Amino acid sequence: RFGGSGVGGRTSVNTPEMVSDHGTECQVLTPHGRWQVLHGVAKPPDCKYEGDPDLLPIGGETEIVWLVRALYKLTARLNRDFGEHFAALYQEDSVGGEVARMVLAEPCSFYRLEKRIDGGPPSRIYSTHQPRLSFRFMGSWKFLVHFSFAILVCAFIFSAGLPGAVLLLGLLAMLGLLVLGAVRHLVHKTKPKYFKSANAAATLDFDASL
């Protein structure tokens, strides 16, 4: 979805061909408009990603492709097996709830595209994510550099080997989260974020051709 000019297929300089999205005030690219963008002929104004945040395109220069994919598969399985427990803990008014709201990715809404059998424009389906684990940040070069430096510092300070330094760093991180969670619970409680589930929400089916 895009904002800006181009209503009814009219285009301006460097603006791709777009039409009004049925039921909204936004514009969507026509097939020719997508061709213009893909070939660099025009740039879409006010581009906004509305898809699944867990499936954002992998940044080739800042993220390690194979590691991001492996971490996604790991968290997808953990969320599938323990998602209900994560969601329940996220809603708790306790120290554990505060820690969960710091560690877990907050619930969110997004749209997914569903292809039509008749070959028409895809439907935009409203979907949601409940509180969940997300290790994607661990797949970035920046995190790996900082993590490696922290391990070396722990190994140097505590005269420990690399395995011991990793374990010690993990324990310190857990202790820090517990202390911070306790402080937040006593001083400034946070409120869990809510989103209407996709099952309860009405399906949004926008057909750009209408």
Secondary structure by P-SEA (a helix, b strand, c coil): ccccccccccccccccbbbbccccccccccaaaaaaaaacccccccccccccccccccccccccaaaaaaaaaaaaaaaaacaaaaaaaaacccaaaaaaaacccccccbbbbbbbcccccbbbbbbbccccccccccccaaaaaaaaaaaaaaaaaacccaaaaaaaaaaaaaaaaaaaaaaaaacbbbbbbbbcccccccbbbbbccc
